[in-house]
Amino acid sequence: MADHLEASVTLPSDPASVSAARSYVVGTLEEWGLPSDTDVADTVRLIVSELATNAVQHTFGQSPTFTVDIALDCDEHLRIGVTDSHPRFPKRLPAAVQQDNGRGMVIVRWLTAECGGKLRVRPTREGGKTVSIELPWIIPAEPVPAGGQQEP
């Protein structure tokens, strides 16, 4: 594989774009060698869902679009970032029992840490922000066929 791969998509800040962002990321990672039916792909799918949902719901109409960037460096580090043009950084809300939402960043932080990764929030030059994760790039080993030997 190449030393560095990148992909990016810009979508309208609309609820339907969350599914499009998820599909784009999982499809791209599958092209890069990560099967879509793995635990890692499921984790990435959930993280992208949460970040894209935040970009749609919490920018209060001040970000007409959001961008999802994906980068793979030297088959070692996967970075996924969601950028919007709203200047407010995500806030950690109290996880009250009756609260129906507000736990997205807690979920992203926990999933990222569970995978040995890092979460970052940075301002953009244009006045918005990028919420990104970096994960170790781990492709599951091929299953061993019955009989204990792998096929050549």
C-alpha positions as CSV (number, residue, x, y, z in Angstrom):
1,M,0.0,0.0,0.0
2,A,1.1,3.6,-0.5
3,D,2.9,5.6,2.2
4,H,0.0,8.0,2.5
5,L,-3.6,7.9,1.3
6,E,-6.2,10.6,1.6
7,A,-9.9,11.0,0.9
8,S,-12.4,13.8,1.6
9,V,-16.0,14.5,1.1
10,T,-18.0,17.7,1.8
11,L,-21.7,17.2,2.5
12,P,-24.7,19.5,3.3
13,S,-25.5,19.9,7.0
14,D,-28.6,17.8,6.7
15,P,-29.5,14.7,8.7
16,A,-29.4,12.6,5.5
17,S,-25.7,13.4,5.2
18,V,-24.9,11.4,8.4
19,S,-25.6,8.2,6.6
20,A,-23.7,9.4,3.5
21,A,-20.7,10.3,5.6
22,R,-20.7,6.8,7.3
23,S,-21.0,5.0,3.9
24,Y,-18.3,7.1,2.4
25,V,-15.8,6.4,5.2
26,V,-16.5,2.7,5.4
27,G,-16.4,2.3,1.6
28,T,-13.1,4.2,1.4
29,L,-11.6,2.1,4.2
30,E,-12.7,-1.1,2.5
31,E,-10.9,0.1,-0.7
32,W,-7.8,0.6,1.5
33,G,-8.1,-3.0,2.9
34,L,-10.3,-2.9,5.9
35,P,-13.3,-5.2,5.4
36,S,-16.6,-3.6,6.3
37,D,-17.8,-6.5,8.4
38,T,-15.1,-6.2,11.1
39,D,-15.3,-4.8,14.7
40,V,-12.9,-2.0,13.7
41,A,-15.2,-1.0,10.8
42,D,-18.2,-1.0,13.2
43,T,-16.3,1.2,15.6
44,V,-15.3,3.6,12.9
45,R,-18.9,3.6,11.6
46,L,-20.2,4.6,15.0
47,I,-17.5,7.3,15.5
48,V,-18.2,8.9,12.1
49,S,-22.0,8.8,12.9
50,E,-21.5,10.7,16.1
51,L,-19.1,13.3,14.7
52,A,-21.3,13.9,11.6
53,T,-24.4,14.1,13.7
54,N,-22.7,16.7,15.9
55,A,-21.7,18.7,12.8
56,V,-25.4,18.7,11.7
57,Q,-27.2,19.2,15.0
58,H,-25.0,21.4,17.0
59,T,-24.0,24.1,14.5
60,F,-27.4,25.7,14.7
61,G,-27.6,26.4,10.9
62,Q,-24.3,28.3,11.0
63,S,-22.4,25.7,9.0
64,P,-24.1,24.9,5.7
65,T,-21.7,22.0,5.1
66,F,-19.3,19.8,6.9
67,T,-16.3,17.9,5.5
68,V,-15.0,14.5,6.4
69,D,-11.3,13.9,5.8
70,I,-9.7,10.5,6.0
71,A,-5.9,9.9,6.0
72,L,-3.8,6.7,6.3
73,D,-0.1,7.2,7.0
74,C,2.4,4.4,6.3
75,D,-0.2,1.7,7.1
76,E,0.1,2.7,10.7
77,H,-2.2,5.5,11.6
78,L,-5.7,6.2,10.5
79,R,-7.0,9.8,10.9
80,I,-10.6,10.8,10.5
81,G,-11.7,14.4,11.0
82,V,-15.0,16.2,10.7
83,T,-14.8,19.9,10.0
84,D,-17.6,22.4,10.2
85,S,-17.6,26.2,10.2
86,H,-19.2,26.8,13.6
87,P,-16.7,28.2,16.1
88,R,-18.1,26.5,19.2
89,F,-16.2,23.5,20.4
90,P,-18.1,20.5,21.6
91,K,-19.1,20.6,25.3
92,R,-19.1,17.7,27.6
93,L,-22.7,17.7,28.9
94,P,-23.8,16.0,32.2
95,A,-25.1,12.5,31.4
96,A,-28.4,12.9,33.2
97,V,-30.5,9.7,33.2
98,Q,-33.5,11.5,31.6
99,Q,-31.3,13.1,28.9
100,D,-31.9,11.7,25.4
101,N,-28.8,13.2,23.8
102,G,-25.5,14.9,24.6
103,R,-23.4,11.8,25.0
104,G,-21.9,11.7,21.5
105,M,-18.5,13.0,22.4
106,V,-18.3,10.7,25.5
107,I,-19.0,7.8,23.2
108,V,-16.4,9.0,20.6
109,R,-13.8,9.6,23.4
110,W,-14.4,6.1,24.9
111,L,-14.4,4.2,21.6
112,T,-11.2,6.0,20.5
113,A,-9.4,5.2,23.8
114,E,-10.6,1.6,23.6
115,C,-8.8,1.3,20.2
116,G,-5.6,2.9,21.5
117,G,-6.3,6.2,19.7
118,K,-6.5,9.9,20.4
119,L,-9.3,12.5,20.0
120,R,-8.5,16.1,19.1
121,V,-10.5,19.3,18.6
122,R,-8.7,22.1,16.8
123,P,-9.9,25.4,15.4
124,T,-9.7,26.0,11.7
125,R,-8.2,29.1,10.1
126,E,-11.6,30.0,8.8
127,G,-13.1,30.1,12.3
128,G,-14.7,26.7,12.5
129,K,-13.3,23.5,14.1
130,T,-12.2,20.0,13.3
131,V,-12.9,17.1,15.6
132,S,-10.6,14.3,14.7
133,I,-9.6,10.9,15.9
134,E,-6.4,9.0,15.2
135,L,-6.4,5.2,15.5
136,P,-3.7,2.6,15.0
137,W,-4.4,0.9,11.6
138,I,-5.1,-2.7,12.2
139,I,-6.4,-5.0,9.5
140,P,-7.7,-8.3,10.8
141,A,-5.8,-11.4,9.8
142,E,-7.3,-13.6,7.2
143,P,-9.4,-16.4,8.8
144,V,-7.6,-19.8,8.9
145,P,-9.5,-22.4,6.9
146,A,-10.6,-25.6,8.5
147,G,-7.7,-28.0,8.7
148,G,-5.4,-25.3,10.2
149,Q,-3.5,-24.3,7.1
150,Q,-3.9,-21.1,5.1
151,E,-4.2,-21.4,1.3
152,P,-1.3,-20.0,-0.7
